[in-house]
Amino acid sequence: MSFLNKIIKSRSEKNGILYAKIVPILGFKPKNISIYEKAFIHSSAKKLDSFGNEVNYERLEFLGDSILGAVISCYLFDEAPHGDEGYLTKMRSKIVSRKNLNQLGEDLNLIDLLISKVSNKHVGKNIHGNLFEALVGAIYLDKGYKFCETFIYSKIIEPHVDLKKLEGKVISYKSLMIEWCQKMHYQFEYQNNEEDGLDGLKYFEVKLFINNENISKAREVSKKKAEEKASRRAYYVLQNHID
């Protein structure tokens, strides 16, 4: 067998394996399996196309994020006629939160399809959501908007979206506390202090002051996480007043 034939056969077998794995996830047969292959290539693989351009899932992730936002926006526009722009924006953010997308990608075991030169443990916790968005982008290029819409309805909206429950769901306690303080015309301040931990890691201690009173504090490995944790603790301290 010639070198060229070996390459063609190897690629055909590889695409056949991906095809068999992805059909149950999609719920339909793809037309161009090579598009879906790109949706699972990590940047560490250092793959290039025939023009020398780097090939990975990031471009499809960008496209999928836009399609996902459009479908969810249309759904909310129809299902929440009472909602103003702020309400619709908040609800969309709750539905397509990074936590939700990561869970969807994890439930579908998309990381098992990942082509990478680094361990799955070191590709970041958001890889599951990134792959889900890349998959949506691949569906759009392969089958069009209507197939994307059907896929998003079947995987996200129908099984997971309950608008009444979502209205009371908190995505960011920091945003909630800031909005509440601004609404009540309260002064607030996050005081940050960086320190070395006994384990050799850097830690951030954050204290949340409202009207010059220390309401809560938290310690985490990043300032963002510490501020969110301090905000959550402040919320539970002040929950009766906020509600």
Secondary structure, 3 states (H helix, E strand, C coil): CCHHHHHHHHHHHHHHHHHHHHHHHHCCCCCCHHHHHHCCECHHHCEECCCCCEECCHHHHHHHHHHHHHHHHHHHHHHCCCCCHHHHHHHHHHHCCHHHHHHHHHHCCHHHHCECCCCHHHCCCCHHHHHHHHHHHHHHHHHCHHHHHHHHHHHHHHHHCCHHHHHCCCCCHHHHHHHHHHHHCCCEEEEEEEEECCCCCEEEEEEEEECCEEEEEEEECCHHHHHHHHHHHHHHHHHHHHC
